[in-house]
Amino acid sequence: MVKLPMSTKLNSNYAITKHKAELEVWRAKEEGIQVGIVNPGIILGYGDGHSSSNQIYQIAKKNLPFYPTGSNGFVGVEDVASLLIFIAENQLWDKRFICVSENLTYKHIFHLLSQEMGTKMPEKPLKKSWLSLLVTIASLSAVTSTAYRDWE
């Protein structure tokens, strides 16, 4: 296994904290706690549509002309829940499970969502550099609006 330093361009804050959390789980195992690790892909399903991976629904509703390039693994929330129950019922401790239903391009997933929601399908690929800029702007916007709301 290749060991990368924690602070590189290849690691996001999310990846670093996820890795550290997993190390804590394995530490708990060493202390005698039964553990299992599930690494799901992007979980789609129930929710308010505003948190975590379900934001993809809100983006699809906006009729934006762009879709992100690339692909990812997707899985339904009910499939993740079923796997967790299966692991517990069968006492499959001390193992890691990857939980992905399908690997799909973002273009394909946005087209599927647009069809389901009756919205216009995005036509233009959004380059990674533009996506990074938009995420940064959106993050700053969220921080400033939260700070303003808390200040009022």
PEKAPE-V179358 format. One record per pair of residues at least 12 apart in sequence whose C-alpha atoms are under 8 Angstrom apart, sorted by the first residue. I is the first residue (numbers start at 1). GAP is how many residues later the second one is. D is the distance in whole Angstrom. If there is no record, write none. Layout:
i=I gap=GAP d=D
i=I gap=GAP d=D
//
This chain:
i=22 gap=15 d=8
i=29 gap=65 d=7
i=34 gap=59 d=6
i=34 gap=60 d=7
i=35 gap=58 d=5
i=35 gap=59 d=5
i=35 gap=60 d=8
i=36 gap=51 d=8
i=36 gap=56 d=7
i=36 gap=57 d=5
i=36 gap=58 d=5
i=36 gap=59 d=5
i=36 gap=60 d=6
i=36 gap=61 d=8
i=37 gap=57 d=8
i=37 gap=58 d=6
i=37 gap=59 d=5
i=37 gap=60 d=6
i=38 gap=46 d=8
i=38 gap=58 d=6
i=38 gap=59 d=5
i=38 gap=60 d=6
i=38 gap=61 d=7
i=39 gap=57 d=7
i=39 gap=58 d=6
i=39 gap=59 d=5
i=39 gap=60 d=6
i=40 gap=34 d=8
i=40 gap=35 d=7
i=40 gap=40 d=7
i=40 gap=58 d=6
i=40 gap=59 d=4
i=40 gap=60 d=6
i=41 gap=31 d=7
i=41 gap=32 d=5
i=41 gap=33 d=5
i=41 gap=34 d=6
i=41 gap=57 d=8
i=41 gap=58 d=6
i=41 gap=59 d=5
i=42 gap=30 d=7
i=42 gap=31 d=6
i=42 gap=32 d=5
i=42 gap=33 d=6
i=42 gap=58 d=8
i=43 gap=31 d=6
i=43 gap=32 d=5
i=43 gap=33 d=6
i=43 gap=34 d=6
i=43 gap=37 d=8
i=44 gap=30 d=7
i=44 gap=31 d=6
i=44 gap=32 d=5
i=44 gap=33 d=6
i=45 gap=31 d=6
i=45 gap=32 d=5
i=45 gap=33 d=8
i=46 gap=31 d=7
i=57 gap=56 d=7
i=60 gap=50 d=6
i=60 gap=53 d=6
i=60 gap=54 d=6
i=60 gap=59 d=8
i=61 gap=53 d=7
i=61 gap=56 d=7
i=61 gap=58 d=6
i=62 gap=57 d=8
i=63 gap=56 d=6
i=63 gap=57 d=5
i=63 gap=58 d=7
i=63 gap=59 d=7
i=64 gap=56 d=8
i=64 gap=58 d=6
i=65 gap=56 d=7
i=65 gap=57 d=4
i=65 gap=58 d=6
i=65 gap=59 d=6
i=66 gap=56 d=5
i=66 gap=57 d=6
i=66 gap=58 d=5
i=66 gap=59 d=6
i=66 gap=60 d=6
i=67 gap=39 d=7
i=67 gap=40 d=6
i=67 gap=43 d=7
i=67 gap=55 d=6
i=67 gap=56 d=7
i=67 gap=57 d=6
i=67 gap=58 d=5
i=67 gap=59 d=5
i=68 gap=38 d=6
i=68 gap=39 d=7
i=68 gap=57 d=6
i=68 gap=58 d=5
i=68 gap=59 d=7
i=68 gap=60 d=7
i=68 gap=63 d=7
i=69 gap=36 d=7
i=69 gap=37 d=6
i=69 gap=38 d=7
i=69 gap=56 d=6
i=69 gap=57 d=6
i=69 gap=58 d=6
i=69 gap=59 d=7
i=70 gap=35 d=6
i=70 gap=36 d=6
i=71 gap=32 d=7
i=71 gap=33 d=5
i=71 gap=34 d=4
i=71 gap=35 d=5
i=72 gap=31 d=5
i=72 gap=32 d=6
i=72 gap=33 d=6
i=72 gap=34 d=7
i=73 gap=27 d=6
i=73 gap=28 d=7
i=73 gap=29 d=6
i=73 gap=30 d=4
i=73 gap=31 d=6
i=74 gap=26 d=6
i=74 gap=27 d=6
i=74 gap=28 d=6
i=74 gap=29 d=6
i=74 gap=30 d=7
i=75 gap=24 d=7
i=75 gap=25 d=5
i=75 gap=26 d=5
i=75 gap=27 d=7
i=76 gap=25 d=7
i=80 gap=19 d=7
i=83 gap=16 d=8
i=107 gap=15 d=8
i=107 gap=18 d=8
i=110 gap=12 d=7
//
